[in-house]
Amino acid sequence: MVFWMFVHVLLGFVSLISPFPLIGWFYLSLFSSFIVVLRPNTPLSVYISFMVYMISFEIIARMAQTSPYIPYEMGKYLFFILLIVGIIKYKTTSWPPFIMALCLLPAVLFDLSGQVSFLDMIFNFLGPLNVALAMLFFYGKQISLKMLLETFKLLLYPMVSVLAFVLFKVPDLAEVDFSLTANSITSGGFGSNQVSTGLGLAAFIVFIFWINKWKLTGFRILDTGLLVFFTLQGLLTFSRGGMVTGFLGIF
């Protein structure tokens, strides 16, 4: 895992210089893996791992300004497509998610203001629709603990890129004017809410490995260092939502 950690640290660093290495890596991973996960005998756990890894690139793609090559709302679009494919592929059925999706439809069909654009609908509707589809896709599914931990590791890789991007871009903290509001300077010049949410989630996952003494990188001191860096950099954004959620999960 140390090798792939290093690869994603490098990916985060070069994203400061140019977005194209990240774009190339994203589409290489997407298309090469998609061919594999579409095979009839692909285990569910592999499909879930692929889904988690690709969607986790949302934050670093935005930070590196990869749009329009990687669309700004890539996470929502890709998650929607992969959920639909997964539901068909693994033949999942459950009524509550269908009911939830039906309850959302009136909000799409009626616009009393006359000012709602298609992008507004995508931005506000696709999120809750994906929640309904995720309920449907994951209903009754089971994967082993070992595979769950491997999936967590895949989620961490893009977050390592985010951390590297921020660490290399943030200026000397003595030059930063801190206040009680969220600080985009310490989040790499990008939205502090999104970055702190990603860092908080990463800190939570690293803590799960750390407290259970499960192998993450294979080196206890490196695992501790990751936990410290994810936590401190998340706190320096002064965006409370993501870090509070991580701390509550740890608690």
Salt bridges, closest charged atoms under 4 A:
GLU58 OE2 - ARG62 NE 2.67
GLU73 OE1 - ARG62 NH2 3.55
GLU73 OE1 - LYS76 NZ 3.63
GLU150 OE2 - LYS153 NZ 3.47
